[in-house]
């Protein structure tokens, strides 16, 4: 199979879109983890590729719930925390 310049450009744009989407995905993931469990993505101990391999086929909220169940995390709303307290 041969590729021309247009094929490479299309492939490169697809990679860039994927990286951009992954970047947005992991920013949102981290924010949701902080909001619900007071941890960020880095605290999970997973690399991005490990997370996607394990949870990437699930919607984001479902993936977070699956992660939380796997590690027996308790949501912050189960504790008496005042709105002024930060994680």
C-alpha positions in Angstrom: 0.0 0.0 0.0 1.3 3.4 -0.9 0.5 6.8 0.7 0.5 10.2 -0.7 1.0 13.5 1.0 -2.7 13.9 1.5 -2.9 10.6 3.3 -0.1 11.6 5.7 -1.8 14.9 6.4 -5.1 13.2 7.1 -3.5 10.7 9.3 -1.6 13.5 11.2 -4.8 15.5 11.7 -6.5 12.4 13.1 -3.6 11.9 15.5 -3.8 15.6 16.5 -7.5 15.4 17.1 -7.1 12.3 19.2 -4.5 13.9 21.3 -6.6 17.0 21.7 -9.6 15.0 22.7 -7.5 12.9 25.1 -6.2 16.1 26.6 -9.7 17.4 27.1 -10.9 14.0 28.4 -8.2 13.8 31.0 -8.7 17.4 32.2 -12.4 16.7 32.6 -11.7 13.4 34.3 -9.3 15.0 36.7 -11.9 17.7 37.6 -14.6 15.2 38.2 -12.4 13.0 40.3 -11.4 16.1 42.4 -15.0 17.2 42.8 -16.3 13.7 43.8 -13.3 12.0 45.5 -10.8 14.8 46.2 -8.2 13.2 44.0 -6.9 14.1 40.5 -6.0 11.9 37.6 -2.3 11.7 38.7 -3.4 10.3 42.1 -5.0 7.3 40.3 -1.6 5.8 39.6 -2.6 5.1 36.0 -0.9 6.4 32.9 -3.2 7.8 30.3 -2.9 4.7 28.1 -3.5 2.3 31.1 -6.6 4.3 32.0 -7.9 4.1 28.4 -7.1 0.4 28.2 -9.1 -0.3 31.4 -11.9 2.3 31.3 -11.7 3.9 27.8 -14.7 2.0 26.4 -17.0 3.5 29.2 -18.7 6.9 29.4 -16.6 9.1 31.7 -19.0 9.0 34.7 -19.3 5.3 34.4 -15.5 4.9 34.2 -15.0 7.1 37.3 -17.6 5.0 39.2 -15.9 1.7 38.1 -12.5 3.1 39.3 -14.0 4.2 42.6 -15.6 0.8 43.1 -12.4 -1.0 42.3 -10.5 0.9 44.9 -13.4 1.3 47.4 -13.4 5.1 47.3 -16.0 7.1 49.3 -17.5 10.2 47.6 -16.9 13.4 49.5 -20.7 14.0 49.8 -20.7 11.1 52.3 -18.8 13.2 54.8 -19.8 16.3 56.7 -17.8 18.9 54.8 -18.6 22.6 54.8 -18.5 24.4 51.4 -15.4 26.4 52.4 -13.3 23.3 52.9 -11.0 22.4 50.0 -9.6 19.0 49.2 
